[in-house]
Amino acid sequence: MIKKFKIRRDDTVEIIAGKDKGKRGTVVRVLREKDRVIVSGLNLVKKAVKRRSQQDRGGIMEIEAPIHISNVMLVCKKCGPVKAGYKIDGEKKIRVCRKCGEAL
């Protein structure tokens, strides 16, 4: 069964728990099988990278680590961090802000 999340790629989210609490960024990737998202520029971890070629530099790099989907909230342009709801608009199902009702 494919899990469905209200958070998608390119959404603006705010981290609500963990070391980057309160910071905002855009979702780069949604990992459905692990219930996690990767947010650009946030939840950075250091990773040792092996040298692949003469020009390529190895060493310690900072990469974005996945963060659990329960630790991020969608951000509405008007309200800030909100829960998402759904509305049926004609034949389309669209995500809306639960506070102001604006489409996300």
Biopython code that builds the backbone (N, CA, C, O; Angstrom):
import numpy as np
from Bio.PDB.StructureBuilder import StructureBuilder

atoms = [
    (1, "MET", "N", (0.838, -1.188, 0.000)),
    (1, "MET", "CA", (0.000, 0.000, 0.000)),
    (1, "MET", "C", (0.883, 1.251, 0.000)),
    (1, "MET", "O", (1.825, 1.343, 0.787)),
    (2, "ILE", "N", (0.589, 2.196, -0.862)),
    (2, "ILE", "CA", (1.333, 3.445, -0.939)),
    (2, "ILE", "C", (0.773, 4.408, 0.106)),
    (2, "ILE", "O", (-0.431, 4.659, 0.155)),
    (3, "LYS", "N", (1.667, 4.943, 0.940)),
    (3, "LYS", "CA", (1.248, 5.900, 1.956)),
    (3, "LYS", "C", (1.021, 7.253, 1.315)),
    (3, "LYS", "O", (1.741, 7.648, 0.398)),
    (4, "LYS", "N", (0.005, 7.968, 1.806)),
    (4, "LYS", "CA", (-0.282, 9.304, 1.284)),
    (4, "LYS", "C", (0.020, 10.325, 2.368)),
    (4, "LYS", "O", (-0.393, 10.182, 3.519)),
    (5, "PHE", "N", (0.759, 11.367, 1.966)),
    (5, "PHE", "CA", (1.101, 12.439, 2.885)),
    (5, "PHE", "C", (0.563, 13.746, 2.342)),
    (5, "PHE", "O", (0.379, 13.904, 1.135)),
    (6, "LYS", "N", (0.312, 14.683, 3.245)),
    (6, "LYS", "CA", (-0.162, 15.995, 2.827)),
    (6, "LYS", "C", (0.995, 16.917, 2.465)),
    (6, "LYS", "O", (0.780, 18.031, 1.987)),
    (7, "ILE", "N", (2.211, 16.457, 2.693)),
    (7, "ILE", "CA", (3.408, 17.230, 2.343)),
    (7, "ILE", "C", (3.997, 16.650, 1.071)),
    (7, "ILE", "O", (4.188, 15.439, 0.958)),
    (8, "ARG", "N", (4.285, 17.525, 0.111)),
    (8, "ARG", "CA", (4.814, 17.108, -1.186)),
    (8, "ARG", "C", (6.115, 17.833, -1.482)),
    (8, "ARG", "O", (6.522, 18.736, -0.751)),
    (9, "ARG", "N", (6.768, 17.418, -2.577)),
    (9, "ARG", "CA", (8.008, 18.073, -2.999)),
    (9, "ARG", "C", (7.727, 19.539, -3.347)),
    (9, "ARG", "O", (6.655, 19.858, -3.861)),
    (10, "ASP", "N", (8.672, 20.417, -3.072)),
    (10, "ASP", "CA", (8.609, 21.868, -3.313)),
    (10, "ASP", "C", (7.666, 22.619, -2.370)),
    (10, "ASP", "O", (7.428, 23.809, -2.579)),
    (11, "ASP", "N", (7.126, 21.969, -1.346)),
    (11, "ASP", "CA", (6.328, 22.663, -0.326)),
    (11, "ASP", "C", (7.269, 23.372, 0.643)),
    (11, "ASP", "O", (8.372, 22.895, 0.909)),
    (12, "THR", "N", (6.825, 24.511, 1.167)),
    (12, "THR", "CA", (7.571, 25.184, 2.226)),
    (12, "THR", "C", (7.100, 24.601, 3.550)),
    (12, "THR", "O", (5.901, 24.555, 3.829)),
    (13, "VAL", "N", (8.052, 24.157, 4.363)),
    (13, "VAL", "CA", (7.716, 23.558, 5.654)),
    (13, "VAL", "C", (8.537, 24.205, 6.759)),
    (13, "VAL", "O", (9.597, 24.781, 6.516)),
    (14, "GLU", "N", (8.016, 24.096, 7.988)),
    (14, "GLU", "CA", (8.746, 24.560, 9.167)),
    (14, "GLU", "C", (8.996, 23.362, 10.059)),
    (14, "GLU", "O", (8.105, 22.541, 10.274)),
    (15, "ILE", "N", (10.215, 23.263, 10.581)),
    (15, "ILE", "CA", (10.550, 22.157, 11.472)),
    (15, "ILE", "C", (10.041, 22.503, 12.865)),
    (15, "ILE", "O", (10.331, 23.578, 13.390)),
    (16, "ILE", "N", (9.275, 21.581, 13.463)),
    (16, "ILE", "CA", (8.640, 21.857, 14.753)),
    (16, "ILE", "C", (9.283, 21.084, 15.905)),
    (16, "ILE", "O", (8.880, 21.249, 17.056)),
    (17, "ALA", "N", (10.285, 20.235, 15.608)),
    (17, "ALA", "CA", (10.977, 19.485, 16.658)),
    (17, "ALA", "C", (12.389, 19.160, 16.197)),
    (17, "ALA", "O", (12.639, 18.987, 15.004)),
    (18, "GLY", "N", (13.300, 19.081, 17.143)),
    (18, "GLY", "CA", (14.671, 18.710, 16.827)),
    (18, "GLY", "C", (15.618, 19.897, 16.861)),
    (18, "GLY", "O", (15.253, 20.987, 17.300)),
    (19, "LYS", "N", (16.849, 19.671, 16.389)),
    (19, "LYS", "CA", (17.887, 20.696, 16.495)),
    (19, "LYS", "C", (17.644, 21.921, 15.628)),
    (19, "LYS", "O", (18.161, 22.996, 15.931)),
    (20, "ASP", "N", (16.870, 21.787, 14.559)),
    (20, "ASP", "CA", (16.574, 22.909, 13.661)),
    (20, "ASP", "C", (15.170, 23.469, 13.868)),
    (20, "ASP", "O", (14.588, 24.039, 12.945)),
    (21, "LYS", "N", (14.622, 23.312, 15.073)),
    (21, "LYS", "CA", (13.261, 23.759, 15.380)),
    (21, "LYS", "C", (13.077, 25.240, 15.053)),
    (21, "LYS", "O", (13.904, 26.068, 15.433)),
    (22, "GLY", "N", (11.983, 25.575, 14.341)),
    (22, "GLY", "CA", (11.673, 26.958, 14.005)),
    (22, "GLY", "C", (12.193, 27.394, 12.649)),
    (22, "GLY", "O", (11.805, 28.457, 12.164)),
    (23, "LYS", "N", (13.063, 26.609, 12.019)),
    (23, "LYS", "CA", (13.618, 26.983, 10.716)),
    (23, "LYS", "C", (12.699, 26.510, 9.596)),
    (23, "LYS", "O", (11.983, 25.517, 9.727)),
    (24, "ARG", "N", (12.743, 27.253, 8.490)),
    (24, "ARG", "CA", (11.903, 26.932, 7.330)),
    (24, "ARG", "C", (12.752, 26.590, 6.124)),
    (24, "ARG", "O", (13.868, 27.086, 5.970)),
    (25, "GLY", "N", (12.210, 25.732, 5.267)),
    (25, "GLY", "CA", (12.895, 25.355, 4.036)),
    (25, "GLY", "C", (11.918, 24.665, 3.099)),
    (25, "GLY", "O", (10.754, 24.465, 3.443)),
    (26, "THR", "N", (12.396, 24.303, 1.914)),
    (26, "THR", "CA", (11.534, 23.620, 0.952)),
    (26, "THR", "C", (11.872, 22.132, 0.919)),
    (26, "THR", "O", (13.022, 21.738, 1.112)),
    (27, "VAL", "N", (10.867, 21.329, 0.674)),
    (27, "VAL", "CA", (11.039, 19.882, 0.625)),
    (27, "VAL", "C", (11.699, 19.501, -0.698)),
    (27, "VAL", "O", (11.204, 19.839, -1.774)),
    (28, "VAL", "N", (12.823, 18.791, -0.600)),
    (28, "VAL", "CA", (13.558, 18.340, -1.776)),
    (28, "VAL", "C", (13.025, 16.981, -2.222)),
    (28, "VAL", "O", (12.885, 16.717, -3.416)),
    (29, "ARG", "N", (12.730, 16.121, -1.240)),
    (29, "ARG", "CA", (12.337, 14.750, -1.556)),
    (29, "ARG", "C", (11.468, 14.197, -0.440)),
    (29, "ARG", "O", (11.676, 14.523, 0.729)),
    (30, "VAL", "N", (10.490, 13.355, -0.791)),
    (30, "VAL", "CA", (9.648, 12.673, 0.189)),
    (30, "VAL", "C", (9.970, 11.187, 0.110)),
    (30, "VAL", "O", (9.835, 10.573, -0.948)),
    (31, "LEU", "N", (10.397, 10.611, 1.235)),
    (31, "LEU", "CA", (10.714, 9.181, 1.302)),
    (31, "LEU", "C", (9.514, 8.464, 1.916)),
    (31, "LEU", "O", (9.419, 8.348, 3.138)),
    (32, "ARG", "N", (8.606, 7.987, 1.082)),
    (32, "ARG", "CA", (7.348, 7.406, 1.547)),
    (32, "ARG", "C", (7.533, 6.135, 2.366)),
    (32, "ARG", "O", (6.823, 5.919, 3.348)),
    (33, "GLU", "N", (8.482, 5.294, 1.966)),
    (33, "GLU", "CA", (8.650, 4.015, 2.662)),
    (33, "GLU", "C", (9.195, 4.177, 4.077)),
    (33, "GLU", "O", (9.024, 3.288, 4.911)),
    (34, "LYS", "N", (9.853, 5.310, 4.356)),
    (34, "LYS", "CA", (10.407, 5.556, 5.694)),
    (34, "LYS", "C", (9.692, 6.674, 6.436)),
    (34, "LYS", "O", (10.116, 7.028, 7.536)),
    (35, "ASP", "N", (8.624, 7.248, 5.884)),
    (35, "ASP", "CA", (7.849, 8.351, 6.487)),
    (35, "ASP", "C", (8.725, 9.568, 6.781)),
    (35, "ASP", "O", (8.574, 10.200, 7.826)),
    (36, "ARG", "N", (9.645, 9.901, 5.862)),
    (36, "ARG", "CA", (10.577, 10.993, 6.090)),
    (36, "ARG", "C", (10.623, 11.940, 4.898)),
    (36, "ARG", "O", (10.236, 11.583, 3.785)),
    (37, "VAL", "N", (11.107, 13.161, 5.153)),
    (37, "VAL", "CA", (11.303, 14.153, 4.100)),
    (37, "VAL", "C", (12.707, 14.725, 4.214)),
    (37, "VAL", "O", (13.291, 14.741, 5.298)),
    (38, "ILE", "N", (13.251, 15.195, 3.089)),
    (38, "ILE", "CA", (14.531, 15.880, 3.085)),
    (38, "ILE", "C", (14.247, 17.343, 2.782)),
    (38, "ILE", "O", (13.671, 17.669, 1.744)),
    (39, "VAL", "N", (14.658, 18.231, 3.701)),
    (39, "VAL", "CA", (14.409, 19.665, 3.571)),
    (39, "VAL", "C", (15.719, 20.351, 3.200)),
    (39, "VAL", "O", (16.749, 20.102, 3.826)),
    (40, "SER", "N", (15.686, 21.216, 2.180)),
    (40, "SER", "CA", (16.917, 21.851, 1.689)),
    (40, "SER", "C", (17.550, 22.754, 2.742)),
    (40, "SER", "O", (16.891, 23.620, 3.317)),
    (41, "GLY", "N", (18.841, 22.534, 2.984)),
    (41, "GLY", "CA", (19.609, 23.365, 3.897)),
    (41, "GLY", "C", (19.384, 23.122, 5.370)),
    (41, "GLY", "O", (19.969, 23.820, 6.199)),
    (42, "LEU", "N", (18.547, 22.145, 5.729)),
    (42, "LEU", "CA", (18.247, 21.883, 7.137)),
    (42, "LEU", "C", (18.575, 20.438, 7.506)),
    (42, "LEU", "O", (18.699, 19.578, 6.634)),
    (43, "ASN", "N", (18.714, 20.180, 8.809)),
    (43, "ASN", "CA", (19.074, 18.876, 9.356)),
    (43, "ASN", "C", (20.372, 18.369, 8.726)),
    (43, "ASN", "O", (20.458, 17.229, 8.271)),
    (44, "LEU", "N", (21.376, 19.243, 8.710)),
    (44, "LEU", "CA", (22.663, 18.900, 8.112)),
    (44, "LEU", "C", (23.460, 17.988, 9.035)),
    (44, "LEU", "O", (23.519, 18.205, 10.245)),
    (45, "VAL", "N", (24.075, 16.962, 8.443)),
    (45, "VAL", "CA", (24.952, 16.052, 9.174)),
    (45, "VAL", "C", (26.265, 15.941, 8.421)),
    (45, "VAL", "O", (26.314, 16.123, 7.204)),
    (46, "LYS", "N", (27.321, 15.641, 9.149)),
    (46, "LYS", "CA", (28.629, 15.473, 8.516)),
    (46, "LYS", "C", (28.775, 14.022, 8.086)),
    (46, "LYS", "O", (28.437, 13.099, 8.827)),
    (47, "LYS", "N", (29.295, 13.837, 6.855)),
    (47, "LYS", "CA", (29.463, 12.497, 6.307)),
    (47, "LYS", "C", (30.842, 12.386, 5.684)),
    (47, "LYS", "O", (31.272, 13.273, 4.947)),
    (48, "ALA", "N", (31.533, 11.299, 5.981)),
    (48, "ALA", "CA", (32.842, 11.059, 5.392)),
    (48, "ALA", "C", (32.639, 10.522, 3.982)),
    (48, "ALA", "O", (31.970, 9.507, 3.792)),
    (49, "VAL", "N", (33.222, 11.207, 2.984)),
    (49, "VAL", "CA", (33.059, 10.829, 1.581)),
    (49, "VAL", "C", (34.405, 10.372, 1.040)),
    (49, "VAL", "O", (35.420, 11.048, 1.204)),
    (50, "LYS", "N", (34.394, 9.218, 0.395)),
    (50, "LYS", "CA", (35.617, 8.660, -0.167)),
    (50, "LYS", "C", (35.973, 9.359, -1.469)),
    (50, "LYS", "O", (35.088, 9.776, -2.216)),
    (51, "ARG", "N", (37.235, 9.487, -1.735)),
    (51, "ARG", "CA", (37.715, 10.118, -2.960)),
    (51, "ARG", "C", (37.433, 9.189, -4.139)),
    (51, "ARG", "O", (37.797, 8.013, -4.101)),
    (52, "ARG", "N", (36.789, 9.707, -5.184)),
    (52, "ARG", "CA", (36.405, 8.872, -6.323)),
    (52, "ARG", "C", (37.393, 8.977, -7.491)),
    (52, "ARG", "O", (37.613, 8.000, -8.207)),
    (53, "SER", "N", (37.986, 10.155, -7.684)),
    (53, "SER", "CA", (38.931, 10.345, -8.787)),
    (53, "SER", "C", (40.034, 11.309, -8.346)),
    (53, "SER", "O", (40.030, 11.788, -7.212)),
    (54, "GLN", "N", (40.977, 11.588, -9.248)),
    (54, "GLN", "CA", (42.089, 12.496, -8.926)),
    (54, "GLN", "C", (41.579, 13.910, -8.608)),
    (54, "GLN", "O", (42.055, 14.544, -7.666)),
    (55, "GLN", "N", (40.605, 14.406, -9.400)),
    (55, "GLN", "CA", (40.095, 15.762, -9.216)),
    (55, "GLN", "C", (39.108, 15.847, -8.045)),
    (55, "GLN", "O", (39.041, 16.861, -7.350)),
    (56, "ASP", "N", (38.354, 14.780, -7.843)),
    (56, "ASP", "CA", (37.326, 14.759, -6.799)),
    (56, "ASP", "C", (37.975, 14.784, -5.422)),
    (56, "ASP", "O", (38.887, 14.008, -5.137)),
    (57, "ARG", "N", (37.491, 15.683, -4.576)),
    (57, "ARG", "CA", (38.032, 15.752, -3.223)),
    (57, "ARG", "C", (37.202, 14.889, -2.291)),
    (57, "ARG", "O", (35.973, 14.953, -2.295)),
    (58, "GLY", "N", (37.872, 14.096, -1.507)),
    (58, "GLY", "CA", (37.188, 13.320, -0.473)),
    (58, "GLY", "C", (37.111, 14.163, 0.788)),
    (58, "GLY", "O", (37.274, 15.383, 0.735)),
    (59, "GLY", "N", (36.866, 13.524, 1.912)),
    (59, "GLY", "CA", (36.861, 14.241, 3.181)),
    (59, "GLY", "C", (35.489, 14.275, 3.823)),
    (59, "GLY", "O", (34.616, 13.466, 3.509)),
    (60, "ILE", "N", (35.316, 15.215, 4.719)),
    (60, "ILE", "CA", (34.060, 15.319, 5.462)),
    (60, "ILE", "C", (33.179, 16.374, 4.812)),
    (60, "ILE", "O", (33.581, 17.529, 4.666)),
    (61, "MET", "N", (31.978, 15.970, 4.424)),
    (61, "MET", "CA", (31.017, 16.882, 3.786)),
    (61, "MET", "C", (29.769, 16.988, 4.644)),
    (61, "MET", "O", (29.461, 16.094, 5.432)),
    (62, "GLU", "N", (29.052, 18.096, 4.477)),
    (62, "GLU", "CA", (27.766, 18.250, 5.158)),
    (62, "GLU", "C", (26.659, 17.966, 4.159)),
    (62, "GLU", "O", (26.606, 18.575, 3.091)),
    (63, "ILE", "N", (25.769, 17.031, 4.511)),
    (63, "ILE", "CA", (24.636, 16.717, 3.638)),
    (63, "ILE", "C", (23.340, 16.828, 4.438)),
    (63, "ILE", "O", (23.343, 16.799, 5.669)),
    (64, "GLU", "N", (22.227, 16.957, 3.703)),
    (64, "GLU", "CA", (20.920, 17.039, 4.350)),
    (64, "GLU", "C", (20.444, 15.631, 4.680)),
    (64, "GLU", "O", (20.380, 14.768, 3.805)),
    (65, "ALA", "N", (20.113, 15.407, 5.932)),
    (65, "ALA", "CA", (19.620, 14.103, 6.364)),
    (65, "ALA", "C", (18.094, 14.126, 6.377)),
    (65, "ALA", "O", (17.495, 15.185, 6.565)),
    (66, "PRO", "N", (17.452, 12.962, 6.179)),
    (66, "PRO", "CA", (15.993, 12.905, 6.256)),
    (66, "PRO", "C", (15.498, 13.214, 7.670)),
    (66, "PRO", "O", (16.154, 12.882, 8.657)),
    (67, "ILE", "N", (14.338, 13.849, 7.749)),
    (67, "ILE", "CA", (13.705, 14.163, 9.032)),
    (67, "ILE", "C", (12.296, 13.570, 8.996)),
    (67, "ILE", "O", (11.645, 13.573, 7.951)),
    (68, "HIS", "N", (11.833, 13.068, 10.125)),
    (68, "HIS", "CA", (10.522, 12.405, 10.154)),
    (68, "HIS", "C", (9.420, 13.400, 9.805)),
    (68, "HIS", "O", (9.462, 14.562, 10.208)),
    (69, "ILE", "N", (8.436, 12.922, 9.049)),
    (69, "ILE", "CA", (7.367, 13.788, 8.526)),
    (69, "ILE", "C", (6.521, 14.393, 9.649)),
    (69, "ILE", "O", (5.894, 15.435, 9.456)),
    (70, "SER", "N", (6.500, 13.743, 10.832)),
    (70, "SER", "CA", (5.731, 14.278, 11.961)),
    (70, "SER", "C", (6.414, 15.487, 12.581)),
    (70, "SER", "O", (5.790, 16.215, 13.354)),
    (71, "ASN", "N", (7.691, 15.717, 12.256)),
    (71, "ASN", "CA", (8.440, 16.839, 12.820)),
    (71, "ASN", "C", (8.446, 18.067, 11.927)),
    (71, "ASN", "O", (9.153, 19.031, 12.218)),
    (72, "VAL", "N", (7.670, 18.055, 10.842)),
    (72, "VAL", "CA", (7.565, 19.225, 9.975)),
    (72, "VAL", "C", (6.096, 19.585, 9.779)),
    (72, "VAL", "O", (5.220, 18.721, 9.826)),
    (73, "MET", "N", (5.839, 20.883, 9.558)),
    (73, "MET", "CA", (4.483, 21.374, 9.294)),
    (73, "MET", "C", (4.490, 22.225, 8.045)),
    (73, "MET", "O", (5.436, 22.969, 7.788)),
    (74, "LEU", "N", (3.420, 22.108, 7.268)),
    (74, "LEU", "CA", (3.243, 22.946, 6.083)),
    (74, "LEU", "C", (3.127, 24.404, 6.496)),
    (74, "LEU", "O", (2.619, 24.709, 7.575)),
    (75, "VAL", "N", (3.599, 25.310, 5.638)),
    (75, "VAL", "CA", (3.523, 26.740, 5.932)),
    (75, "VAL", "C", (2.582, 27.404, 4.933)),
    (75, "VAL", "O", (2.768, 27.310, 3.719)),
    (76, "CYS", "N", (1.556, 28.085, 5.479)),
    (76, "CYS", "CA", (0.623, 28.874, 4.672)),
    (76, "CYS", "C", (1.227, 30.274, 4.525)),
    (76, "CYS", "O", (1.853, 30.780, 5.457)),
    (77, "LYS", "N", (1.043, 30.897, 3.363)),
    (77, "LYS", "CA", (1.606, 32.234, 3.134)),
    (77, "LYS", "C", (1.016, 33.266, 4.086)),
    (77, "LYS", "O", (1.710, 34.205, 4.479)),
    (78, "LYS", "N", (-0.257, 33.112, 4.467)),
    (78, "LYS", "CA", (-0.910, 34.069, 5.355)),
    (78, "LYS", "C", (-0.720, 33.724, 6.831)),
    (78, "LYS", "O", (-0.360, 34.588, 7.630)),
    (79, "CYS", "N", (-0.960, 32.464, 7.192)),
    (79, "CYS", "CA", (-1.065, 32.063, 8.598)),
    (79, "CYS", "C", (0.223, 31.575, 9.244)),
    (79, "CYS", "O", (0.381, 31.694, 10.459)),
    (80, "GLY", "N", (1.136, 31.034, 8.467)),
    (80, "GLY", "CA", (2.328, 30.403, 9.035)),
    (80, "GLY", "C", (2.144, 28.889, 9.049)),
    (80, "GLY", "O", (1.473, 28.349, 8.169)),
    (81, "PRO", "N", (2.734, 28.177, 10.042)),
    (81, "PRO", "CA", (2.601, 26.717, 10.079)),
    (81, "PRO", "C", (1.163, 26.295, 10.369)),
    (81, "PRO", "O", (0.569, 26.730, 11.355)),
    (82, "VAL", "N", (0.613, 25.454, 9.513)),
    (82, "VAL", "CA", (-0.785, 25.026, 9.650)),
    (82, "VAL", "C", (-0.937, 23.559, 9.282)),
    (82, "VAL", "O", (-0.047, 22.952, 8.686)),
    (83, "LYS", "N", (-2.080, 23.008, 9.651)),
    (83, "LYS", "CA", (-2.454, 21.688, 9.175)),
    (83, "LYS", "C", (-3.145, 21.866, 7.835)),
    (83, "LYS", "O", (-3.763, 22.899, 7.579)),
    (84, "ALA", "N", (-3.042, 20.858, 6.981)),
    (84, "ALA", "CA", (-3.671, 20.941, 5.665)),
    (84, "ALA", "C", (-4.973, 20.147, 5.670)),
    (84, "ALA", "O", (-5.074, 19.086, 6.285)),
    (85, "GLY", "N", (-5.955, 20.684, 4.975)),
    (85, "GLY", "CA", (-7.211, 19.980, 4.768)),
    (85, "GLY", "C", (-7.429, 19.823, 3.283)),
    (85, "GLY", "O", (-6.604, 20.256, 2.479)),
    (86, "TYR", "N", (-8.529, 19.210, 2.917)),
    (86, "TYR", "CA", (-8.843, 19.020, 1.505)),
    (86, "TYR", "C", (-10.214, 19.598, 1.191)),
    (86, "TYR", "O", (-11.115, 19.583, 2.029)),
    (87, "LYS", "N", (-10.358, 20.108, -0.032)),
    (87, "LYS", "CA", (-11.652, 20.550, -0.550)),
    (87, "LYS", "C", (-11.806, 19.985, -1.942)),
    (87, "LYS", "O", (-10.832, 19.878, -2.687)),
    (88, "ILE", "N", (-13.025, 19.623, -2.295)),
    (88, "ILE", "CA", (-13.311, 19.160, -3.644)),
    (88, "ILE", "C", (-13.716, 20.381, -4.456)),
    (88, "ILE", "O", (-14.731, 21.019, -4.175)),
    (89, "ASP", "N", (-12.908, 20.701, -5.470)),
    (89, "ASP", "CA", (-13.172, 21.849, -6.337)),
    (89, "ASP", "C", (-13.511, 21.309, -7.718)),
    (89, "ASP", "O", (-12.622, 21.004, -8.513)),
    (90, "GLY", "N", (-14.820, 21.191, -7.996)),
    (90, "GLY", "CA", (-15.238, 20.576, -9.258)),
    (90, "GLY", "C", (-14.931, 19.096, -9.198)),
    (90, "GLY", "O", (-15.527, 18.359, -8.412)),
    (91, "GLU", "N", (-13.995, 18.660, -10.033)),
    (91, "GLU", "CA", (-13.575, 17.257, -10.001)),
    (91, "GLU", "C", (-12.193, 17.086, -9.383)),
    (91, "GLU", "O", (-11.697, 15.965, -9.268)),
    (92, "LYS", "N", (-11.561, 18.206, -8.980)),
    (92, "LYS", "CA", (-10.225, 18.149, -8.395)),
    (92, "LYS", "C", (-10.291, 18.225, -6.879)),
    (92, "LYS", "O", (-11.149, 18.898, -6.309)),
    (93, "LYS", "N", (-9.361, 17.516, -6.237)),
    (93, "LYS", "CA", (-9.228, 17.550, -4.792)),
    (93, "LYS", "C", (-7.999, 18.402, -4.500)),
    (93, "LYS", "O", (-6.888, 18.040, -4.888)),
    (94, "ILE", "N", (-8.190, 19.544, -3.811)),
    (94, "ILE", "CA", (-7.070, 20.453, -3.566)),
    (94, "ILE", "C", (-6.788, 20.577, -2.065)),
    (94, "ILE", "O", (-7.690, 20.446, -1.237)),
    (95, "ARG", "N", (-5.518, 20.832, -1.732)),
    (95, "ARG", "CA", (-5.129, 21.038, -0.340)),
    (95, "ARG", "C", (-5.404, 22.484, 0.042)),
    (95, "ARG", "O", (-5.096, 23.408, -0.711)),
    (96, "VAL", "N", (-5.985, 22.667, 1.217)),
    (96, "VAL", "CA", (-6.289, 24.013, 1.706)),
    (96, "VAL", "C", (-5.790, 24.184, 3.129)),
    (96, "VAL", "O", (-5.624, 23.212, 3.866)),
    (97, "CYS", "N", (-5.553, 25.435, 3.503)),
    (97, "CYS", "CA", (-5.167, 25.782, 4.873)),
    (97, "CYS", "C", (-6.386, 25.626, 5.768)),
    (97, "CYS", "O", (-7.474, 26.081, 5.417)),
    (98, "ARG", "N", (-6.216, 24.988, 6.921)),
    (98, "ARG", "CA", (-7.349, 24.777, 7.823)),
    (98, "ARG", "C", (-7.742, 26.052, 8.566)),
    (98, "ARG", "O", (-8.868, 26.157, 9.054)),
    (99, "LYS", "N", (-6.822, 27.029, 8.660)),
    (99, "LYS", "CA", (-7.127, 28.274, 9.368)),
    (99, "LYS", "C", (-7.880, 29.257, 8.480)),
    (99, "LYS", "O", (-8.944, 29.749, 8.855)),
    (100, "CYS", "N", (-7.313, 29.550, 7.274)),
    (100, "CYS", "CA", (-7.912, 30.601, 6.442)),
    (100, "CYS", "C", (-8.636, 30.053, 5.211)),
    (100, "CYS", "O", (-9.392, 30.790, 4.579)),
    (101, "GLY", "N", (-8.429, 28.792, 4.854)),
    (101, "GLY", "CA", (-9.126, 28.189, 3.721)),
    (101, "GLY", "C", (-8.482, 28.440, 2.379)),
    (101, "GLY", "O", (-9.031, 28.050, 1.349)),
    (102, "GLU", "N", (-7.307, 29.095, 2.368)),
    (102, "GLU", "CA", (-6.618, 29.377, 1.107)),
    (102, "GLU", "C", (-5.928, 28.121, 0.575)),
    (102, "GLU", "O", (-5.423, 27.310, 1.351)),
    (103, "ALA", "N", (-5.907, 27.963, -0.759)),
    (103, "ALA", "CA", (-5.265, 26.798, -1.382)),
    (103, "ALA", "C", (-3.757, 26.821, -1.130)),
    (103, "ALA", "O", (-3.109, 27.866, -1.205)),
    (104, "LEU", "N", (-3.229, 25.657, -0.833)),
    (104, "LEU", "CA", (-1.773, 25.549, -0.567)),
    (104, "LEU", "C", (-1.034, 25.101, -1.810)),
    (104, "LEU", "O", (0.188, 24.954, -1.782)),
]
sb = StructureBuilder()
sb.init_structure("model")
sb.init_model(0)
sb.init_chain("A")
sb.init_seg("    ")
for serial, (resi, resn, name, xyz) in enumerate(atoms, 1):
    if name == "N":
        sb.init_residue(resn, " ", resi, " ")
    sb.init_atom(name, np.array(xyz, "f"), 0.0, 1.0, " ", f" {name:<3s}", serial, name[0])
structure = sb.get_structure()
